[in-house]
Amino acid sequence: MTRAWSFADAAAAPLPDGEVLLWWLGQAGFLLRGGGATVLVDPYLTPTGARRFPPPFAAADAAGVDAVLVTHEHGDHLDVDVARAFAEAASTARWVVPEPVVERLVSLGIRRDLVEPARPGRPLTVGAVRVDPLPAHHGIDMADAYGTGAEGPGGPARFLGYVLDLAGTRVYHSGDCIDYAGLGDELTRLGVHVVLLPINGRDAEREARNIVGNMSAEEAVDLAARAGAEVLVPMHISTTGRMYGLDDSISPNPSTPSSVTIRTIGLSPITAHLRSTIRIRSLLRIETFSLC
């Protein structure tokens, strides 16, 4: 399979002040550039036979990024080959991971001094980027679904999402997650502009096979609208296996400026209104949105 673009493409793409670039890597993986920083979130770059398309670049090519954020330890989020490649390249990128996942990351070769243990309610600053960790409701398997993975009251959450502030543009990456009470209110409080949400859903058939699911497309749209988000980018779709979540076009109240619109155009995301220009890169093509 031929790679559609390279890390060099992303690094060299023009980025005027006030703009943010989002490049989709497959599954829940993104490369983000903005505010003088380059960040990877859940980079899933291992070229397995199950992928519908190849990863856009090799992990070692991206070892010079400023930070890598990991939402939880499932292999399509904490890609062990990515961690090992960064370790072998002596990368100085800082890693932000849920506190219970720190030892797992260190065991893969990442220096402990480069690892930031993340807990909800404890904002972090990684270079020029502010990171607000939020709980995600997920599970290692169905035995502990759907919760935060905390061991006991007050324990650190094992599953996280992150709000990244890139020079004033605030992007929420939920990780694997279902909607839960208070999440929309917290996203509103943090003033998110862009939400990256899974839409592959969950059902009895997959849960019977011990597969912990996520929110559906309808639930993602509802959460984005309640959060006051202005752009919704669907994720965790179509990289491997059946293309859950891509059957319908959902456009709630598209005539109102505050609405969130989700459209499926091949594998290309979405758009609504935003105060700056957001470019959303898919593996198939680049979409440039000039939003007011």
Sequence and secondary structure as in RCSB ss.txt:
>XXXX:A:sequence
MTRAWSFADAAAAPLPDGEVLLWWLGQAGFLLRGGGATVLVDPYLTPTGARRFPPPFAAADAAGVDAVLVTHEHG
DHLDVDVARAFAEAASTARWVVPEPVVERLVSLGIRRDLVEPARPGRPLTVGAVRVDPLPAHHGIDMADAYGTGA
EGPGGPARFLGYVLDLAGTRVYHSGDCIDYAGLGDELTRLGVHVVLLPINGRDAEREARNIVGNMSAEEAVDLAA
RAGAEVLVPMHISTTGRMYGLDDSISPNPSTPSSVTIRTIGLSPITAHLRSTIRIRSLLRIETFSLC
>XXXX:A:secstr
   S  HHHHHHS   TT EEEEEEETTEEEEEETTEEEEES      TTBSS  SS GGGGTT SEEE   SST
TTS HHHHHHHHHTT   EEEEEGGGHHHHHHTT  GGGEEEE TT  EEETTEEEEEEE  B SSGGGTTB   
SSTT   SSEEEEEEETTEEEEE  S    TTHHHHHHHHT SEEEEE B   HHHHHTT     BHHHHHHHHH
HHT SEEEEES SSBSS TT S  B SSTTSTT   B  BTTB      SS EEEE SS EEEE   
